[in-house]
Structure formats: structure tokens, C-alpha cells
Amino acid sequence: MNPLDDLRPVEPSRELGERVRRAAHAELRVAMGPQWRVVATRAWSNVALPAAIGITVIGYLHWAFVAASSLYQ
């Protein structure tokens, strides 16, 4: 058996190709939509969502620290 046989390209299934095509078309439709929606989506993805996750994690860590400290008092 030739070790290069594993390196030959494999054609994706027709179903996978269709799913990728539909996802790409959906992204293009969104990108070609109103400019305010594109900006809002980008702002949500790049700023608001990470900030919300960070605030949630910090809040949980604060709560856990306070709860653990109260157990030792």
C-alpha cells in the first residue's frame, strides 16, 4: 500500500456540499442587507457578546469567592 494513497483528495458528499452552499448564500444575503444590521451584527459578535460572557464569568467568580469565604468564617 502506498502511503500517498491517504493524501488523495476526497470529494465531499452531495449533502455536505448543499449544506455549505446554503450557509454561504444565507451569509451573503445577510451581508447584502441593510448596512445598520451588518454593523449591529458585527458589533454584537465582536464586542457585546464577549463582554456579556466576561461579565457573567466575573460575576460567578465573585459569587463563588464570597460564598467560599463565608464558609470559612
N, C-alpha and C positions, 0 to 999 in steps of 0.2 A: 504494500500500500504506500502510495506516495504521500509524504507529509503535506505537500502543497494542495492536496485534494480538499483539505479543510478550509483553505483560503479562497476557494472559488465563491463568487457572489451567489447569494441565494435570492431568488425572486420572492418578494413578499406575496402573501395571499391576496386574492382579489378583494376579500372583505376588509383586510387591513388597509389596502390602497384606497378603498372607498371611504373608510372612516377618516383617514388622513386628509383626503380631498375635501370632505365635508367640513372638517375642522378648519382647514385653511380658508375655505370660502366663507365660513362664518366669521373668522377673524378679519378677513378683507372687508366684509360687509360692515362690521363694527368700525373698522379704521376709516372707512369712507363715509361714515355717518356724520352727524353734527360735530363740529370741532370742540364744542364745550364738553360733549360726552367723552371724546377721546382724552381731553385734558383731565377731566374728572376721574376717569378710569385709571389713567397713569398716576395721578396724584394719590388715589386710593391705594393702588398697588405698591407704590414706591415710598409713601410717607405714612398715610393714616393706618393702614393695616399693621405694618411693623411697629408703629407707635402704640397701637392698641394692644398688641401682643406683649410688648415690653412693659407697658403699664400693668397689665394683668399679671405678668410674672413677678414684677417688683412688688405688687400688692400681695400676692400669695406668699412671697418670701418674707415680707414684713409680718404678715399674719402668723406664719409658721414660727418666726423668731419670737414674737410676742407670746405665742402660745407655749413654746418650749421654755421661755424664760419664766413664765408664770408657774410652770410645773416645778421649777427648782426653788421657788420662794416659799 
